Amino acid sequence: MNAEFLEPASLDEAAALLAQHADSAKVIAGGTALVLMLQQRLIAPAALINLGRIPGWDFIRRDADGLHIGALARLRMAERSPVVREFCPALARACGVVGNVRVRNQATIGGNLAEADYASDPPALFLALNARIHAIGPNGERHIPVSDFFLGFYTTALAPDEILSEVIIPPLPDSARAAYLKFTSRSAEDRPCVGVAAVADLDEAGRCRDLRVAVGAAIETPQRVEQAEAMARDETLTDSLIEAIADEYAQALDPLSDARGSAWYRREMIRVFVRRALREVRSGDR
């Protein structure tokens, strides 16, 4: 059975269509993941709600309350955007390591987040940046912290009739530094085996005012380990402290096993890449 192809003119209309069709509809934007699932007959929706013709939601702008990225902005746009690069170069790099340039020219920020694929790059950095999701539905609008957004494999906090409209990242102090490191166990274009994002705010003496480290791809949803982050507060990121934080992350998280690596291997890579990310924010700029 062929799916009905619906092309709303606004996100409000798209949300209304989603509510009307209940669980029988799927939202499509860039389609890089959904089309594969359709081709492999993993899903068979009665309706496809295409967001591609909705104008005005591919923006990237910086306001007083932070960086706003519309759900329909392509990953390639974020990768190349001077606004993103000035705000947080690590975010441009995280978008720039997804798949290959063909994928990045098609895939959208909103689709990347709403799919909630554990083996994805940007979500870990959005978590470390304390981003929040703006959602639109028939009952109005709401903001969801990224820390509460990912619930499990391919599952988010979006209601069945809600659509992700934008992601908002609060302003960073001028002294903040960020890094994203991706490790692939197969090809360079593969999805990550482990992804680690780190955001640190260091004072003039090199002491850590704030530290946020998020690990993705190795576990079901991107996660931070707050007790490990607290170890750095008001401390200098010495090699020994970095080692201790990396060990805490490796022990606290519960890695999964798949074709990209076993749980044991991923645990070791978490330790290695948390260490490397912390060294990068210690020595880098932004």
Secondary structure, DSSP 8 states (H G I E B T S, - for coil): ---EEE--SSHHHHHHHHHHHGGGEEEESS-TTHHHHHHTTS---SEEEE-TT-TT---EEEETTEEEEETT-BHHHHHH-HHHHHH-HHHHHHHHTSS-HHHHHH-BHHHHHHHT-SS-SHHHHHHHTT-EEEEEETTEEEEEEHHHHEEETTEES--TT-EEEEEEE----TTEEEEEEEE-SS-TTS--SEEEEEEEEE-TTSBEEEEEEEEESSSSS-EE-HHHHHTTBTSB--HHHHHHHHHHHHHHS----BTTB-HHHHHHHHHHHHHHHHHHHHH---
